[in-house]
Amino acid sequence: MADSTLMYTQHGSPAFEIWLKAQLAALTRDIVEALRDNLVAVVLGGGYGRGEGGVVVVDGQERPYNDLDLILVVRNPSAVPRGPLEAIQAAWPEKLFGIHVDMSRPQTIEQIKTWPHYMMWQDVLLGHIVLSGPQDVIRANAPDILLKPLPLTEALRLMLNRGAGLLFALRIAARVAPPEDEDFVRRNYFKCAQALGDTALMIHEKYKTPYAGREALFADLCDEHAELRDMNIRAVYEESLLFRSLPDRVEQGPPCSERLHEMARSWSRMLLYLETSRTGIPWKSTESYASWTGVREPDVNTLGLIPKNLARNLVVGSLSYKHPRERLYREMARLLGASPLPVGWEGTSERMLRVWQRFN
């Protein structure tokens, strides 16, 4: 089990840490019971796995704010019973004040050894707690490439995902979609703000897994690079990092529509900054970038994947040999780069977000 000295948050009280540890132990017991001998380890990633999880106070009581991110390491993925795990995921939010339990696709030791150079796996390697199983299950098996600076395609994927969250928030603010929860718009606003700073850190190979210290690294970049300084996002990036651990310290209530549109403009500027660095093409507008037919993600657009990509596109009513995300990059740039939003954006964004949810 986890070391008793480990902490899950930076700002939670000792009583909260004890409570969360007990909840994680009970959750782990449920998973062990469901998987039995097939289970190798249960690993906690995300903010709580790094000791930087969020804490809020509601009616005088501390509660977790972020989802719990679990990695299940198993011997045989095909023997993992989906029903019991789905039942665990359905039952636990009630015990965690509505917080969800997210489980990655079960991993084997051999799969861990071949983890691709993705942000999610780098973050797991550099910040996790083993709740059950060998304490070195990740450190002893994850490939060394995860210790190197992330490829810029990871920054691009991050921008796509956080841009999608911002687009959801814009739809809610425009009253063309219902909110998933009362804090959805605020949460996705700050997630997008964090992605802007994190993208700049990745471009300049300064990104690191812990939240602590990122604000100083970004401040140094702003001092060194006029393009970043002119984006005027330093303050909101610092605010987004505070939001990660102490949401109560950041202004309450959803950002107004004007601030969401300002964030969309900042997203567009950072996208062009990233893609100029990544492709070597000096993009001047989101429209010119959206019109570019080049491949954004080479690893999912190889010759061998053409049949799979054709099938993926047919599922969403499109005909293309490129991965469906290629179209999303272009359409996201057009939507978030437009001011005001283009006529018919409601339908376009709805269709696009359905594709994103399937292939993000």
C-alpha positions in Angstrom: 0.0 0.0 0.0 1.0 3.7 -0.3 3.6 5.1 2.1 1.8 6.7 5.1 4.0 9.8 4.8 2.8 10.6 1.3 0.4 13.5 0.9 -2.2 14.0 -1.8 -2.5 17.8 -1.6 -0.4 20.8 -0.8 -3.1 22.6 1.1 -5.4 20.0 2.6 -5.6 19.7 6.4 -4.2 16.6 8.1 -7.8 15.5 8.7 -8.6 15.8 5.0 -5.4 13.8 4.1 -6.4 11.0 6.5 -10.0 11.0 5.0 -8.8 10.8 1.4 -6.2 8.1 2.3 -9.1 6.0 3.8 -11.3 6.6 0.7 -8.4 5.5 -1.6 -7.8 2.4 0.4 -11.4 1.4 0.3 -11.6 2.1 -3.5 -8.5 0.1 -4.0 -10.0 -2.8 -2.1 -13.0 -2.7 -4.4 -10.7 -2.9 -7.4 -8.6 -5.7 -5.9 -11.8 -7.7 -5.3 -13.0 -7.1 -8.9 -9.7 -8.1 -10.6 -8.3 -10.6 -8.1 -5.3 -12.5 -9.4 -5.3 -10.6 -12.7 -4.3 -7.4 -10.9 -0.7 -6.4 -10.6 -1.0 -2.8 -9.3 -3.3 0.2 -8.8 -1.5 3.5 -9.4 -2.8 6.9 -8.6 -1.8 9.6 -11.1 -3.0 13.1 -11.7 -2.8 15.9 -9.2 -3.4 13.7 -6.2 -0.7 11.3 -7.3 1.7 14.2 -7.5 0.7 15.5 -4.1 -0.9 18.6 -5.7 -4.6 17.7 -5.8 -7.3 20.4 -5.4 -9.2 21.0 -2.2 -12.4 23.1 -1.7 -14.4 24.0 1.3 -18.2 23.5 1.1 -20.3 24.3 4.1 -17.2 24.3 6.3 -16.1 20.8 5.1 -13.0 20.1 2.9 -13.7 18.2 -0.2 -11.7 17.0 -3.2 -12.1 19.0 -6.4 -10.3 17.0 -9.1 -11.1 13.6 -10.5 -9.1 10.6 -9.3 -6.9 9.3 -12.1 -6.1 5.6 -11.8 -3.9 3.3 -13.8 -4.6 -0.4 -13.5 -1.7 -2.7 -14.2 -2.9 -6.2 -15.1 -1.6 -9.5 -16.3 -4.2 -10.1 -19.0 -6.2 -7.1 -20.3 -8.7 -9.3 -22.2 -9.7 -10.9 -18.8 -10.5 -7.6 -17.2 -14.3 -7.6 -16.3 -15.8 -4.4 -17.6 -19.0 -4.7 -15.6 -17.5 -4.7 -12.1 -15.2 -1.8 -12.9 -18.0 0.3 -14.4 -20.0 -0.4 -11.3 -17.2 0.9 -9.1 -16.9 4.0 -11.2 -20.7 4.5 -10.9 -20.8 4.0 -7.2 -17.8 6.0 -6.0 -18.8 9.6 -6.9 -21.5 9.5 -4.2 -18.8 8.7 -1.6 -16.4 11.4 -3.0 -18.8 14.4 -3.1 -19.4 13.9 -6.8 -15.8 13.4 -7.8 -15.4 10.9 -10.6 -13.0 8.0 -10.7 -11.2 7.8 -14.1 -9.4 4.6 -15.0 -7.1 4.3 -18.0 -7.3 1.3 -20.3 -5.7 -1.5 -18.2 -2.0 -1.8 -18.8 0.4 -4.7 -18.7 4.1 -4.5 -17.7 5.0 -5.0 -21.3 2.8 -2.2 -22.4 4.4 0.1 -19.8 7.8 -0.7 -21.3 6.6 0.6 -24.6 4.7 3.7 -23.5 4.9 6.3 -26.2 6.4 9.8 -25.5 3.0 11.3 -24.4 2.5 13.9 -21.8 0.0 11.7 -19.9 2.7 8.9 -19.5 5.5 11.3 -18.6 3.3 12.9 -16.0 2.5 9.4 -14.5 6.1 8.4 -14.4 7.2 11.6 -12.7 4.3 11.9 -10.3 2.3 8.9 -9.0 1.5 6.9 -5.9 1.2 3.1 -6.0 -1.9 2.2 -4.0 -1.5 -1.5 -4.4 1.3 -3.7 -5.8 5.0 -3.3 -6.4 6.1 0.3 -5.5 8.5 0.4 -8.5 6.0 -0.9 -11.0 6.1 2.3 -13.1 9.6 3.5 -12.3 11.2 0.1 -13.1 9.4 -0.3 -16.4 8.6 3.0 -18.1 10.9 3.8 -21.0 13.7 6.4 -20.6 12.4 8.5 -23.4 9.7 9.7 -21.0 12.4 11.7 -19.2 13.2 13.7 -22.3 11.5 17.0 -23.4 8.1 16.3 -24.9 7.6 16.4 -28.7 5.6 19.4 -29.8 2.8 17.2 -31.1 2.0 16.8 -27.5 1.6 20.5 -27.1 -0.6 20.5 -30.2 -2.8 17.7 -28.8 -3.0 19.6 -25.5 -4.2 22.8 -27.3 -6.8 20.8 -29.2 -8.2 19.3 -26.1 -8.3 22.5 -24.1 -9.7 24.4 -27.1 -12.5 21.8 -27.1 -13.2 22.5 -23.4 -13.3 26.2 -24.1 -15.6 25.7 -27.0 -18.0 23.7 -24.7 -17.8 26.7 -22.3 -18.7 29.1 -25.1 -21.7 27.1 -26.1 -22.9 27.1 -22.5 -22.4 30.9 -22.2 -24.4 31.3 -25.4 -27.1 29.1 -24.0 -27.0 26.6 -26.9 -25.9 23.8 -24.5 -26.6 23.0 -20.9 -23.8 23.0 -18.3 -22.5 19.6 -17.2 -22.1 21.0 -13.7 -22.2 24.3 -12.0 -18.4 24.9 -12.2 -17.9 23.6 -15.8 -17.3 26.9 -17.5 -14.9 28.2 -14.8 -13.0 25.0 -14.8 -12.5 24.8 -18.5 -11.6 28.5 -18.7 -8.7 27.9 -16.3 -7.7 24.6 -18.0 -7.4 26.5 -21.2 -5.4 29.2 -19.6 -3.0 26.7 -18.1 -2.6 25.0 -21.5 -1.4 28.2 -23.0 1.4 28.6 -20.5 2.3 24.9 -20.6 2.4 25.0 -24.4 5.0 27.8 -24.2 7.0 25.9 -21.7 7.0 22.8 -24.0 8.0 24.9 -27.0 11.1 26.1 -25.1 11.7 22.8 -23.4 11.0 24.2 -19.9 7.9 22.1 -19.1 8.0 20.0 -16.0 5.4 17.7 -14.4 4.9 19.4 -10.9 2.7 22.5 -10.9 5.0 24.2 -8.4 7.6 26.4 -10.1 5.9 26.5 -13.5 4.8 30.2 -12.9 8.4 31.2 -12.4 9.5 29.4 -15.5 6.8 31.1 -17.6 7.7 34.5 -16.2 11.3 34.0 -17.3 10.1 33.1 -20.8 7.9 36.2 -20.9 11.0 38.3 -20.0 13.0 36.6 -22.8 10.5 36.5 -25.6 8.5 39.5 -26.7 5.9 37.4 -28.5 4.9 35.7 -25.3 5.0 38.9 -23.3 2.7 40.6 -25.9 0.1 37.8 -25.4 -0.5 39.2 -21.9 -1.4 35.8 -20.4 1.1 35.7 -17.6 -1.4 36.7 -14.9 -4.1 34.3 -16.0 -1.6 31.5 -16.3 -0.5 32.0 -12.7 -4.2 32.1 -11.7 -4.8 28.9 -13.5 -2.1 27.1 -11.5 -3.6 28.4 -8.2 -7.0 27.2 -9.4 -5.5 23.7 -9.7 -4.8 23.3 -6.0 -7.0 25.9 -4.4 -10.1 26.6 -6.5 -11.6 28.6 -3.6 -8.9 31.2 -3.9 -9.8 32.1 -7.4 -12.9 34.2 -8.2 -16.1 32.3 -8.0 -18.7 32.0 -10.7 -18.3 31.4 -14.5 -16.3 33.9 -16.5 -18.4 36.3 -18.6 -18.8 35.8 -22.3 -16.3 38.6 -23.0 -13.6 36.8 -21.0 -14.3 33.5 -22.8 -13.9 35.2 -26.2 -10.7 36.9 -25.0 -9.4 33.4 -24.0 -10.3 32.1 -27.5 -8.2 34.9 -29.0 -5.3 34.0 -26.7 -5.7 30.3 -27.6 -5.5 31.3 -31.3 -2.3 33.3 -30.8 -0.7 30.5 -28.9 -1.7 28.0 -31.5 0.0 30.0 -34.3 3.1 30.6 -32.0 3.3 26.8 -31.5 2.8 25.8 -35.1 5.3 28.4 -36.3 7.8 26.8 -34.0 6.8 23.2 -34.8 6.4 23.4 -38.6 8.8 26.3 -39.4 6.0 28.0 -41.3 5.4 31.6 -40.1 1.6 31.5 -39.7 0.0 34.9 -39.8 -3.7 34.0 -39.3 -5.8 31.1 -38.1 -7.5 31.0 -41.5 -4.2 30.4 -43.3 -3.4 27.7 -40.8 -6.8 26.1 -41.1 -6.4 26.0 -44.9 -3.1 24.2 -44.7 -3.5 20.5 -45.8 -0.3 19.3 -44.2 -0.3 16.6 -41.5 -0.3 17.7 -37.9 0.2 14.3 -36.2 2.5 12.1 -38.3 2.4 9.2 -35.9 -1.3 8.5 -36.5 -1.2 9.3 -40.3 1.3 6.6 -41.5 0.7 4.6 -44.7 -0.1 1.6 -42.6 -2.9 3.4 -40.8 -4.7 4.6 -43.9 -7.4 1.8 -43.8 -8.0 2.4 -40.1 -8.3 6.2 -40.7 -10.7 5.6 -43.6 -12.9 3.5 -41.2 -12.7 6.1 -38.5 -13.8 8.9 -40.8 -16.7 6.8 -42.2 -18.0 6.4 -38.7 -18.4 10.2 -38.4 -19.7 10.6 -42.0 -16.5 11.8 -43.6 -14.2 10.5 -46.4 -10.5 11.0 -45.7 -7.4 8.9 -45.3 -6.1 11.2 -42.5 -6.9 10.8 -38.8 -10.2 12.6 -37.9 -8.2 14.9 -35.6 -6.6 16.5 -38.6 -9.9 18.0 -39.5 -10.5 19.0 -35.9 -7.4 21.1 -35.8 -8.5 23.1 -38.9 -12.1 23.6 -37.7 -11.0 24.5 -34.2 -8.7 27.1 -35.5 -11.5 28.6 -37.7 -14.0 28.7 -34.8 -11.8 30.0 -32.0 -9.9 32.2 -34.3 -13.0 34.1 -35.5 -14.3 37.2 -33.8 -17.3 37.3 -33.7 -18.1 33.6 -34.0 -19.1 32.8 -37.6 -22.7 32.4 -38.6 -23.9 28.8 -38.0 -21.1 28.1 -35.4 -23.6 26.4 -33.1 -24.2 23.5 -35.5 -20.6 23.4 -36.6 -19.2 23.3 -33.1 -21.8 20.6 -32.0 -20.7 18.3 -34.9 -17.0 19.0 -34.3 -17.2 18.3 -30.6 -19.0 15.0 -31.2 -16.0 13.9 -33.3 -13.6 15.2 -30.7 -15.3 13.2 -27.9 -14.9 10.1 -30.0 -11.3 10.6 -31.0 -9.6 12.8 -28.4 
